[in-house]
Amino acid sequence: MSAENDPITDPPACSGCGTEMELAAEGTMKTVPVIGDEVEFQQFSCPRCGQGTRFERSGPDDEWSRPVG
């Protein structure tokens, strides 16, 4: 598996308390049910304060990014 296909290897730090976040969920979903584009996601949560963040990408060659909106 090439580097661009790998999940995020360095979990993000919580912006609230600085603790390393833990992977809470990952998978794929459609942006709009039935007809939408499929995106891959990883969701992280802070074990200390409960804050969370989510990263998405549209395809295996895309970089992980936080969704806008």
C-alpha positions as CSV (number, residue, x, y, z in Angstrom):
1,M,0.0,0.0,0.0
2,S,1.5,3.3,-1.0
3,A,1.7,6.3,1.4
4,E,-1.1,8.2,-0.2
5,N,-3.5,5.3,0.4
6,D,-2.6,4.9,4.0
7,P,-4.9,6.2,6.8
8,I,-3.7,9.1,8.8
9,T,-0.7,7.7,10.7
10,D,-0.1,10.7,13.1
11,P,-3.4,11.3,15.0
12,P,-4.2,15.0,15.3
13,A,-3.8,16.8,18.6
14,C,-6.9,18.2,20.3
15,S,-7.1,22.0,19.7
16,G,-8.7,22.4,23.2
17,C,-6.3,20.5,25.5
18,G,-3.5,19.4,23.3
19,T,-4.0,15.6,24.0
20,E,-3.4,13.2,21.1
21,M,-6.8,12.2,19.6
22,E,-7.9,8.6,19.1
23,L,-9.4,7.1,16.0
24,A,-13.1,6.7,16.8
25,A,-14.6,5.7,13.4
26,E,-13.6,5.2,9.8
27,G,-15.4,4.1,6.6
28,T,-17.1,5.4,3.5
29,M,-20.3,7.3,2.9
30,K,-22.2,9.0,0.2
31,T,-22.3,12.8,0.2
32,V,-26.0,12.7,-0.9
33,P,-27.9,9.4,-0.3
34,V,-28.2,7.1,-3.4
35,I,-26.9,9.6,-6.0
36,G,-24.0,11.4,-4.2
37,D,-20.3,10.9,-4.5
38,E,-18.7,8.4,-2.1
39,V,-16.1,9.8,0.3
40,E,-13.8,8.0,2.7
41,F,-13.7,9.4,6.3
42,Q,-11.8,9.1,9.5
43,Q,-13.2,10.5,12.7
44,F,-11.1,11.2,15.8
45,S,-12.1,12.1,19.4
46,C,-10.2,13.4,22.4
47,P,-10.1,10.9,25.3
48,R,-9.6,13.8,27.7
49,C,-12.2,16.4,26.8
50,G,-14.4,14.7,24.2
51,Q,-13.8,17.1,21.4
52,G,-13.7,15.6,17.9
53,T,-12.6,16.2,14.3
54,R,-13.2,14.5,11.0
55,F,-11.0,14.1,7.9
56,E,-12.3,13.1,4.4
57,R,-11.0,12.4,1.0
58,S,-12.8,11.6,-2.3
59,G,-10.4,9.0,-3.7
60,P,-7.3,7.1,-2.7
61,D,-5.0,9.5,-4.5
62,D,-6.4,12.6,-2.7
63,E,-5.0,14.0,0.5
64,W,-7.0,13.8,3.8
65,S,-8.6,17.2,4.6
66,R,-11.2,18.5,7.0
67,P,-14.6,19.0,5.4
68,V,-15.8,22.5,4.9
69,G,-19.3,23.6,5.9
